[in-house]
Amino acid sequence: MRTLSQIPDNAAQQSATKTAAVIKLSIGLSGVVFLLMMIFGLIMRAAQAGWVDLDNALFYQLLTAHGAGMVGTATFSGAAIMWYFLARHVALNATVYIAFLGLFLLGVVLVLGSIFIGGFGGAWNFLFPLPALSGGIWEVGAAVAFCLGYISIGVGFLLYYLEVGYKIARAYGGLLGGLGWRFVWHGDVSRAPPPTVIAAASVTIFNSIGIIFGAIVLVATIVNLLFPEFAIDALMAKNAILFFGHVFINASIYMAVTAVYEVIPEYTGKPWKVSRVFVIAWAVVVIFVQGVYFHHLLQDVNMPKWSMVVGQVMSYGSSVVLIAVTVYSTAVYLKGAAIKWDLSLRLLVLGVIGWGVGTIPAFIDGMVAVNKIMHNTMWVPGHFHTYLLLGEVAMAFGFAAWLVRGRAIRETSALDRFAFGAYVAGGGGFVLMFLWSGASSIPRRWAVHYAQWQLQSQLATVFATVVVLATALLVAGYLRGLLRRGTEQ
């Protein structure tokens, strides 16, 4: 077994330099796209508020781009973070990451072209048979291009996970060795793989399965678009799509949390230790995250009852254990430590808190009595905006701030404090407007809101403006940091 320490110094140095460069590029691209997608979201909320006159077709194009862009970029930024830190523990091939980046960008071009040139507005989750039922708004070619874009992105991720899984397996005696499951029952847990390796092995397993299911239904959708006589079972397709989508977006957070495991110890001076509880929590995630999506099908009366029961149990069990462990561990590591709270640490801790808080409305929506009334309301975007905007995206910006911080940890500047405060206040207010709207039974995905619904949309527009301003400051700070680090070197 060859470890990092056994790789020739010059080869290791060249690989590390190449990896750092492509990760910095990836995070910069992620920040810019996050900002652009937030602007799209701001425009849509302003239209729902009655403050902007937006063509309905354009609204759904923006909705599709916003959903695909935010989900794709969240997972892309999470992948960049996990690759960066996993490279500390196993020898990853930077060329594979560059190929992944190329396939991802090709997919982005196809998706954006299908939307803003072809007019596709079938939403990011392309539920069958909507891509084929455009009412004349888009042609078949646009829908095919959208699906091909997703396939390109999926192939890129599978290549990424193939490299990650192979290198973990080679270093830890198989992928199961990287999961550390044997330490649940016996053995010295201090010899278990590091937290980042356990997280990477776990995500590699469940997200690869999800992407394969997504690819299958995407190929079937393309065949149906080109040859309409090719029949697809709509309920089966919906299951595959929601399984893929739910696993994929959850993977974004589970990859980004590696920044918490690796960066926070630099501030506290205490390494993030692996315990049996930690290993068990990740084992639960690997299994349960694949069954959580069933709570999105509680209104599909043809689903078998056992699947609904499984969905209930797994919806509650998949995240509770890991989030409880991560939130509790973060609090323990921070307690009593002499810490300088710079921008990076603030954002990473916010990400952990936002992730935890974001699961609460998700659990509520998973209850049958609530779901049958509120699942098609603004409540659902309320819960996933919470754990993305205040969770994964906050972690990504925290990693970005750390990446250009320099060796010395400095107290947060006045501008950084303003950007962080604006992000928290704007983001918190923004997601609360979604939840308030959902509790008021305001439906989601409507381009036009009645006057009685517009107060929440108007307040959300104000909060969204604050978030966009704060995000612009964070992205500008990252780009300035890159220039500063380049000058110093």
Backbone torsions as a table, in degrees:
resi	resn	phi	psi	omega
1	MET	NA	125.8	-179.2
2	ARG	-100.9	129.1	-179.7
3	THR	-103.8	175.9	179.9
4	LEU	-59.0	-37.6	-176.9
5	SER	-67.4	-16.5	-177.8
6	GLN	-95.8	-2.9	178.2
7	ILE	-79.8	136.6	178.4
8	PRO	-51.2	138.7	-173.6
9	ASP	-56.2	-43.8	-177.0
10	ASN	-67.2	-39.1	177.8
11	ALA	-66.0	-42.2	179.3
12	ALA	-63.7	-40.5	-179.3
13	GLN	-66.3	-43.1	178.9
14	GLN	-63.2	-42.3	178.9
15	SER	-64.1	-42.5	-180.0
16	ALA	-64.1	-40.5	179.8
17	THR	-65.0	-44.6	179.2
18	LYS	-64.0	-42.1	179.7
19	THR	-61.7	-47.0	-179.4
20	ALA	-59.4	-40.0	-178.1
21	ALA	-65.9	-46.6	-177.4
22	VAL	-71.6	-30.1	177.2
23	ILE	-69.4	-42.0	177.3
24	LYS	-61.1	-40.9	176.4
25	LEU	-63.0	-44.4	-179.0
26	SER	-61.1	-43.7	-179.4
27	ILE	-68.4	-37.4	176.1
28	GLY	-62.8	-45.5	176.7
29	LEU	-61.2	-41.7	180.0
30	SER	-60.8	-44.8	-179.4
31	GLY	-61.2	-43.9	-179.9
32	VAL	-64.9	-43.0	-179.7
33	VAL	-68.4	-40.6	175.0
34	PHE	-54.0	-46.8	-178.9
35	LEU	-62.1	-45.2	-179.7
36	LEU	-63.3	-43.1	-179.9
37	MET	-66.3	-34.6	176.0
38	MET	-65.2	-37.3	176.7
39	ILE	-64.0	-40.9	174.8
40	PHE	-58.7	-44.4	178.5
41	GLY	-62.4	-40.6	177.6
42	LEU	-60.6	-43.5	179.7
43	ILE	-61.9	-43.1	-179.5
44	MET	-65.2	-41.7	179.1
45	ARG	-66.9	-36.2	177.3
46	ALA	-65.3	-36.0	176.9
47	ALA	-66.8	-43.2	177.8
48	GLN	-66.1	-26.6	178.1
49	ALA	-77.2	-10.7	-177.7
50	GLY	83.7	11.4	-177.9
51	TRP	-94.5	-16.2	-179.8
52	VAL	-132.0	133.8	177.3
53	ASP	-90.5	105.4	-174.2
54	LEU	-119.5	128.6	176.8
55	ASP	-58.2	137.8	-176.5
56	ASN	-59.6	-40.8	179.7
57	ALA	-62.7	-41.1	178.3
58	LEU	-66.6	-36.5	177.9
59	PHE	-57.1	-46.6	-176.8
60	TYR	-74.2	-25.3	170.9
61	GLN	-67.0	-44.0	177.2
62	LEU	-64.2	-39.7	178.8
63	LEU	-61.6	-42.2	179.2
64	THR	-65.9	-46.0	179.6
65	ALA	-64.8	-41.1	-179.7
66	HIS	-63.0	-46.9	-179.6
67	GLY	-64.9	-51.0	-179.9
68	ALA	-63.1	-40.6	-177.6
69	GLY	-67.3	-44.1	-178.7
70	MET	-70.6	-43.7	179.4
71	VAL	-64.7	-47.0	-179.6
72	GLY	-63.4	-43.3	-177.7
73	THR	-72.3	-35.7	176.3
74	ALA	-60.7	-45.3	-179.2
75	THR	-71.7	-36.2	177.2
76	PHE	-63.5	-45.9	179.2
77	SER	-66.2	-38.2	175.6
78	GLY	-61.4	-40.2	178.6
79	ALA	-64.8	-39.8	178.3
80	ALA	-62.8	-43.3	179.7
81	ILE	-62.8	-47.8	-176.9
82	MET	-65.2	-40.3	178.8
83	TRP	-60.8	-44.9	-177.6
84	TYR	-58.3	-46.7	-176.0
85	PHE	-81.7	-32.3	177.3
86	LEU	-64.4	-30.9	178.6
87	ALA	-63.2	-15.2	173.8
88	ARG	-72.4	-21.1	-171.6
89	HIS	-113.1	-28.6	177.1
90	VAL	-135.7	157.7	-176.8
91	ALA	-86.2	96.6	179.8
92	LEU	-88.6	148.2	-179.9
93	ASN	-89.4	111.7	-177.2
94	ALA	-62.0	-28.2	179.5
95	THR	-62.6	-35.4	177.3
96	VAL	-63.6	-42.2	179.2
97	TYR	-63.8	-39.3	179.4
98	ILE	-63.6	-39.8	176.2
99	ALA	-63.7	-42.2	175.8
100	PHE	-58.5	-45.3	179.3
101	LEU	-61.2	-42.6	179.8
102	GLY	-63.2	-44.3	178.1
103	LEU	-65.4	-37.3	178.3
104	PHE	-63.8	-46.6	-178.8
105	LEU	-66.6	-36.1	174.9
106	LEU	-60.7	-43.5	177.5
107	GLY	-61.9	-39.8	178.9
108	VAL	-61.8	-44.0	179.3
109	VAL	-60.7	-43.8	179.7
110	LEU	-65.0	-42.6	-179.5
111	VAL	-65.1	-47.8	-179.2
112	LEU	-65.6	-38.1	177.4
113	GLY	-63.6	-41.1	179.4
114	SER	-63.5	-31.9	-176.8
115	ILE	-83.3	-55.3	-169.7
116	PHE	-92.7	-11.2	171.6
117	ILE	-107.0	-46.6	-178.5
118	GLY	-85.0	-14.4	177.3
119	GLY	82.3	12.3	-177.7
120	PHE	-63.2	132.4	-179.4
121	GLY	-141.2	39.3	-175.5
122	GLY	-89.6	15.9	179.2
123	ALA	74.1	160.0	-172.7
124	TRP	-66.6	-24.9	-175.2
125	ASN	-94.4	7.4	169.1
126	PHE	38.5	43.3	-176.3
127	LEU	-58.3	127.9	177.3
128	PHE	-68.1	138.2	5.0
129	PRO	-101.2	23.4	-173.9
130	LEU	-54.7	-41.2	-180.0
131	PRO	-55.0	-28.3	-179.0
132	ALA	-93.1	-8.6	-176.0
133	LEU	-114.8	71.1	-174.2
134	SER	-89.4	-10.2	-175.0
135	GLY	63.6	25.9	179.1
136	GLY	85.5	1.8	-177.7
137	ILE	-76.0	-37.4	175.3
138	TRP	-134.4	156.9	179.8
139	GLU	-89.8	167.8	179.7
140	VAL	-58.2	-38.3	-178.6
141	GLY	-58.5	-36.0	179.3
142	ALA	-66.5	-42.8	179.0
143	ALA	-65.5	-39.7	178.2
144	VAL	-63.8	-43.4	179.3
145	ALA	-61.4	-39.8	177.9
146	PHE	-60.5	-47.6	-179.6
147	CYS	-64.7	-40.2	178.2
148	LEU	-63.9	-36.0	176.3
149	GLY	-61.5	-44.3	177.1
150	TYR	-62.8	-40.5	-180.0
151	ILE	-63.5	-41.7	177.8
152	SER	-60.0	-44.9	177.7
153	ILE	-62.7	-42.8	-180.0
154	GLY	-63.3	-42.2	177.8
155	VAL	-62.2	-40.0	177.1
156	GLY	-60.0	-44.2	179.1
157	PHE	-66.6	-38.5	178.3
158	LEU	-64.1	-38.5	175.3
159	LEU	-62.4	-43.1	177.5
160	TYR	-58.1	-49.7	-177.3
161	TYR	-70.7	-29.2	176.0
162	LEU	-62.1	-44.2	177.7
163	GLU	-66.1	-45.9	179.7
164	VAL	-61.1	-49.0	-178.4
165	GLY	-64.0	-41.2	-179.5
166	TYR	-63.7	-45.0	-177.2
167	LYS	-70.9	-35.4	175.6
168	ILE	-66.0	-44.5	-179.8
169	ALA	-61.1	-40.6	-179.0
170	ARG	-68.7	-35.1	-176.8
171	ALA	-83.8	-26.8	-172.3
172	TYR	-122.1	20.7	175.2
173	GLY	71.9	39.3	179.9
174	GLY	109.4	161.0	-178.8
175	LEU	-64.8	-34.9	176.5
176	LEU	-63.3	-33.9	175.6
177	GLY	-63.4	-37.0	177.1
178	GLY	-67.5	-29.2	177.1
179	LEU	-71.4	-26.3	179.0
180	GLY	73.4	19.4	-174.2
181	TRP	-63.7	-28.8	-177.5
182	ARG	-64.8	-21.4	-179.5
183	PHE	-78.2	-6.4	175.4
184	VAL	-67.2	-37.1	-174.1
185	TRP	-101.7	-34.8	-176.1
186	HIS	-156.7	170.9	177.7
187	GLY	93.9	161.9	179.2
188	ASP	-79.9	110.0	-174.7
189	VAL	-64.4	-18.4	176.9
190	SER	-66.5	-16.2	178.0
191	ARG	-95.1	4.8	178.6
192	ALA	-68.3	159.5	176.7
193	PRO	-59.7	156.9	177.2
194	PRO	-62.9	159.6	-179.6
195	PRO	-53.4	-41.4	-178.1
196	THR	-63.9	-38.1	179.2
197	VAL	-67.2	-43.4	178.1
198	ILE	-61.3	-44.0	178.6
199	ALA	-62.7	-45.1	-177.7
200	ALA	-64.8	-42.2	178.3
201	ALA	-63.2	-40.8	-179.3
202	SER	-64.3	-49.3	-178.8
203	VAL	-64.3	-39.3	179.4
204	THR	-56.7	-40.6	-178.7
205	ILE	-69.2	-57.8	-170.9
206	PHE	-75.3	-32.0	-179.0
207	ASN	-77.8	-29.8	174.4
208	SER	-62.9	-43.0	177.7
209	ILE	-61.5	-45.8	-179.9
210	GLY	-61.4	-43.2	-179.1
211	ILE	-65.1	-38.4	178.2
212	ILE	-62.1	-43.7	176.4
213	PHE	-61.5	-42.1	178.3
214	GLY	-62.4	-41.7	-179.8
215	ALA	-63.9	-39.5	179.9
216	ILE	-61.0	-47.6	-177.7
217	VAL	-72.0	-29.3	176.0
218	LEU	-66.5	-44.2	177.7
219	VAL	-63.2	-43.0	178.1
220	ALA	-61.9	-38.8	178.7
221	THR	-64.5	-41.9	178.4
222	ILE	-62.5	-44.1	178.7
223	VAL	-61.4	-42.4	178.7
224	ASN	-64.6	-36.9	178.5
225	LEU	-65.4	-40.5	-177.5
226	LEU	-83.3	-30.6	-179.5
227	PHE	-132.4	84.9	-173.4
228	PRO	-57.0	-21.2	178.9
229	GLU	-71.2	-14.2	176.6
230	PHE	-74.4	111.5	-172.8
231	ALA	-86.7	144.5	176.1
232	ILE	-127.6	134.4	174.5
233	ASP	-72.2	115.0	-172.9
234	ALA	-62.2	-41.0	-178.7
235	LEU	-69.5	-38.1	176.6
236	MET	-63.8	-42.9	178.8
237	ALA	-63.2	-40.3	179.4
238	LYS	-63.4	-41.5	177.0
239	ASN	-59.6	-46.9	-177.9
240	ALA	-65.1	-41.5	-178.9
241	ILE	-65.9	-46.6	-178.4
242	LEU	-69.8	-33.6	174.6
243	PHE	-61.5	-50.6	178.8
244	PHE	-58.9	-51.5	-175.1
245	GLY	-63.2	-42.5	-177.4
246	HIS	-68.3	-43.1	178.3
247	VAL	-65.0	-42.3	-175.8
248	PHE	-62.3	-46.8	-177.5
249	ILE	-72.5	-33.2	175.0
250	ASN	-64.8	-35.6	179.4
251	ALA	-60.5	-31.1	-179.3
252	SER	-58.2	-43.1	-178.9
253	ILE	-74.0	-41.2	-178.1
254	TYR	-66.5	-25.0	173.9
255	MET	-80.8	-41.9	-177.5
256	ALA	-65.8	-28.1	-176.6
257	VAL	-66.5	-14.3	175.3
258	THR	-61.7	-26.2	175.6
259	ALA	-64.4	-36.3	177.2
260	VAL	-64.4	-45.0	-178.8
261	TYR	-63.8	-33.0	-173.0
262	GLU	-97.0	-32.1	-172.9
263	VAL	-91.0	-44.4	-176.9
264	ILE	-56.4	-38.8	176.1
265	PRO	-58.1	-24.8	176.5
266	GLU	-66.8	-28.3	180.0
267	TYR	-86.4	-35.4	-175.9
268	THR	-90.6	-21.1	-176.1
269	GLY	77.7	9.3	-179.4
270	LYS	-121.9	124.7	179.7
271	PRO	-66.6	149.1	177.3
272	TRP	-77.2	108.4	-173.3
273	LYS	-86.7	148.7	174.6
274	VAL	-93.1	128.6	175.9
275	SER	-118.4	171.7	176.1
276	ARG	-62.6	-37.3	178.4
277	VAL	-62.1	-40.8	178.5
278	PHE	-61.0	-46.7	179.9
279	VAL	-62.9	-42.7	179.0
280	ILE	-62.4	-41.8	-179.1
281	ALA	-59.8	-44.5	179.1
282	TRP	-69.9	-32.8	176.2
283	ALA	-63.4	-40.8	177.2
284	VAL	-61.1	-42.2	-179.2
285	VAL	-62.1	-46.7	-178.0
286	VAL	-54.3	-40.6	-176.8
287	ILE	-84.2	-49.8	-171.0
288	PHE	-75.0	-32.5	-175.7
289	VAL	-62.4	-19.9	-179.3
290	GLN	-82.0	-8.8	179.0
291	GLY	-115.7	0.7	-176.5
292	VAL	-66.0	-33.1	-172.2
293	TYR	-60.5	-18.1	-178.1
294	PHE	-56.6	-26.9	-178.6
295	HIS	-69.5	-11.3	173.6
296	HIS	-81.9	-5.1	-176.3
297	LEU	-116.3	15.8	-178.6
298	LEU	-64.8	-22.3	179.3
299	GLN	-91.8	-1.3	176.9
300	ASP	-90.3	99.6	-169.7
301	VAL	-67.6	-17.2	-179.8
302	ASN	-83.5	-6.3	178.1
303	MET	-69.1	140.5	177.8
304	PRO	-63.8	146.1	-175.5
305	LYS	-61.7	-34.9	-178.1
306	TRP	-61.0	-34.9	-179.4
307	SER	-68.2	-32.6	177.6
308	MET	-69.0	-38.8	177.2
309	VAL	-64.9	-45.3	178.5
310	VAL	-59.5	-42.8	179.1
311	GLY	-60.1	-41.0	178.5
312	GLN	-61.7	-50.8	-176.1
313	VAL	-63.7	-46.9	-175.8
314	MET	-72.1	-30.0	177.0
315	SER	-61.0	-38.1	-179.7
316	TYR	-81.7	-33.1	-171.8
317	GLY	-89.9	-22.2	-170.6
318	SER	-67.2	-40.9	-174.1
319	SER	-104.2	-25.3	-172.6
320	VAL	-56.6	-48.2	-174.9
321	VAL	-63.8	-52.3	-176.0
322	LEU	-66.8	-43.7	-179.2
323	ILE	-63.8	-42.3	178.5
324	ALA	-60.2	-43.5	179.5
325	VAL	-64.0	-45.1	-177.3
326	THR	-67.9	-46.1	-179.9
327	VAL	-63.7	-45.9	-179.9
328	TYR	-63.2	-45.3	-179.3
329	SER	-63.0	-40.2	178.1
330	THR	-60.5	-45.1	178.8
331	ALA	-61.7	-41.4	-179.9
332	VAL	-64.9	-43.3	-178.4
333	TYR	-66.8	-32.0	-178.5
334	LEU	-83.1	-28.4	-175.5
335	LYS	-63.7	128.0	174.4
336	GLY	77.4	-3.0	-179.8
337	ALA	-86.8	141.9	176.3
338	ALA	-79.8	101.7	-169.5
339	ILE	-120.3	138.9	167.6
340	LYS	-95.4	115.8	-174.8
341	TRP	-84.9	86.3	175.7
342	ASP	-87.1	-178.3	-174.5
343	LEU	-62.5	-40.7	-178.5
344	SER	-60.0	-49.4	-178.5
345	LEU	-64.7	-40.8	178.8
346	ARG	-58.6	-45.7	-177.3
347	LEU	-69.9	-37.9	178.8
348	LEU	-65.5	-43.0	178.3
349	VAL	-66.9	-39.5	174.5
350	LEU	-58.2	-41.2	179.9
351	GLY	-60.4	-40.8	177.8
352	VAL	-65.2	-44.6	-179.7
353	ILE	-65.4	-46.2	-179.9
354	GLY	-61.9	-38.1	176.3
355	TRP	-61.3	-46.7	-179.8
356	GLY	-65.6	-46.2	-179.4
357	VAL	-65.0	-36.6	-177.6
358	GLY	-64.1	-21.7	178.8
359	THR	-75.9	-21.3	-176.0
360	ILE	-62.8	-53.4	176.6
361	PRO	-64.3	-24.9	176.3
362	ALA	-67.8	-43.2	177.7
363	PHE	-62.5	-40.2	179.4
364	ILE	-62.3	-43.7	179.5
365	ASP	-66.7	-24.6	178.8
366	GLY	-73.4	-10.4	177.2
367	MET	-78.4	131.8	-174.9
368	VAL	-56.1	-45.3	-176.7
369	ALA	-61.8	-33.5	179.0
370	VAL	-83.0	-43.8	-173.7
371	ASN	-58.1	-41.2	-175.5
372	LYS	-67.6	-16.5	179.2
373	ILE	-103.3	-39.1	-166.2
374	MET	-110.3	-5.0	-173.3
375	HIS	-65.7	-30.4	179.8
376	ASN	-97.4	22.3	177.2
377	THR	-108.6	-179.1	179.1
378	MET	-65.7	-7.1	179.7
379	TRP	-59.8	-40.0	-176.3
380	VAL	-66.8	-50.6	173.3
381	PRO	-61.4	-24.1	175.2
382	GLY	-62.8	-45.0	-177.4
383	HIS	-72.5	-39.9	-177.4
384	PHE	-80.3	-23.2	171.1
385	HIS	-68.9	-30.9	179.0
386	THR	-64.9	-52.5	-175.0
387	TYR	-79.3	-11.5	173.0
388	LEU	-92.8	-57.8	-176.6
389	LEU	-62.1	-46.2	-178.7
390	LEU	-96.1	-0.6	-179.6
391	GLY	-114.5	-89.4	-174.4
392	GLU	-61.3	-46.1	-177.7
393	VAL	-64.3	-38.6	176.3
394	ALA	-62.3	-42.1	176.7
395	MET	-61.9	-41.5	-179.5
396	ALA	-62.7	-43.3	177.9
397	PHE	-69.6	-31.9	175.0
398	GLY	-64.3	-42.9	176.1
399	PHE	-63.4	-41.6	179.4
400	ALA	-60.1	-44.6	179.3
401	ALA	-63.8	-38.2	178.4
402	TRP	-67.7	-37.2	-175.8
403	LEU	-62.9	-31.1	-178.2
404	VAL	-111.3	13.5	-174.5
405	ARG	-69.1	-35.5	-170.9
406	GLY	93.8	176.7	-175.1
407	ARG	-70.8	-38.0	-175.9
408	ALA	-85.1	138.8	175.4
409	ILE	-89.8	118.6	-177.1
410	ARG	-109.4	154.3	173.8
411	GLU	-63.4	151.7	-177.9
412	THR	-64.8	131.8	178.0
413	SER	-72.8	167.0	-179.9
414	ALA	-61.8	-39.8	-180.0
415	LEU	-66.9	-41.1	178.4
416	ASP	-65.9	-38.6	177.3
417	ARG	-62.9	-39.9	178.3
418	PHE	-64.8	-46.0	-179.1
419	ALA	-61.5	-43.6	-179.8
420	PHE	-66.0	-46.1	179.9
421	GLY	-61.6	-41.4	179.1
422	ALA	-66.2	-37.8	179.6
423	TYR	-65.0	-44.0	-179.8
424	VAL	-66.4	-48.8	-177.5
425	ALA	-65.6	-47.3	-180.0
426	GLY	-65.7	-44.3	179.9
427	GLY	-65.5	-43.1	179.0
428	GLY	-62.8	-45.3	178.4
429	GLY	-65.3	-38.0	-178.7
430	PHE	-62.6	-47.8	-178.0
431	VAL	-71.2	-31.3	177.6
432	LEU	-64.4	-33.5	177.6
433	MET	-65.9	-36.8	174.1
434	PHE	-61.6	-47.7	-177.0
435	LEU	-66.2	-40.2	176.6
436	TRP	-61.6	-44.1	178.8
437	SER	-61.2	-43.0	179.0
438	GLY	-64.0	-42.3	178.1
439	ALA	-64.6	-21.8	177.3
440	SER	-93.5	9.1	178.0
441	SER	64.3	29.7	174.3
442	ILE	-79.7	124.6	-174.1
443	PRO	-71.2	152.4	175.2
444	ARG	-90.5	160.3	176.9
445	ARG	71.7	13.0	176.1
446	TRP	-89.7	129.2	-179.6
447	ALA	-73.5	-33.3	-176.9
448	VAL	-116.8	129.8	178.0
449	HIS	-107.6	139.5	174.3
450	TYR	-63.3	160.0	-178.2
451	ALA	-57.7	-33.8	-178.8
452	GLN	-67.9	-17.5	-178.2
453	TRP	-98.7	-6.6	-164.9
454	GLN	-80.3	-18.2	-180.0
455	LEU	-59.5	-48.5	179.9
456	GLN	-61.9	-39.0	179.3
457	SER	-66.5	-37.9	179.3
458	GLN	-66.2	-44.5	177.1
459	LEU	-64.5	-39.6	178.6
460	ALA	-62.0	-36.7	178.8
461	THR	-63.5	-40.8	177.8
462	VAL	-63.4	-48.1	179.5
463	PHE	-63.2	-38.7	179.3
464	ALA	-63.1	-36.9	177.3
465	THR	-61.5	-40.7	178.1
466	VAL	-64.2	-42.6	179.1
467	VAL	-62.4	-43.5	179.7
468	VAL	-61.6	-43.1	178.1
469	LEU	-61.3	-47.3	-179.5
470	ALA	-62.6	-42.0	-180.0
471	THR	-64.9	-39.4	177.0
472	ALA	-59.7	-39.9	177.9
473	LEU	-66.4	-40.5	179.6
474	LEU	-65.8	-43.4	179.4
475	VAL	-66.2	-43.7	178.3
476	ALA	-61.6	-39.7	178.2
477	GLY	-63.1	-39.4	178.1
478	TYR	-65.1	-45.6	-179.7
479	LEU	-64.4	-39.2	175.3
480	ARG	-62.7	-40.9	179.2
481	GLY	-62.6	-39.6	176.9
482	LEU	-61.5	-44.3	179.3
483	LEU	-64.1	-40.9	-179.9
484	ARG	-64.6	-44.9	179.8
485	ARG	-64.6	-37.2	178.2
486	GLY	-64.6	-38.8	178.3
487	THR	-67.0	-40.6	-179.2
488	GLU	-64.4	-35.3	-178.3
489	GLN	-79.4	NA	NA
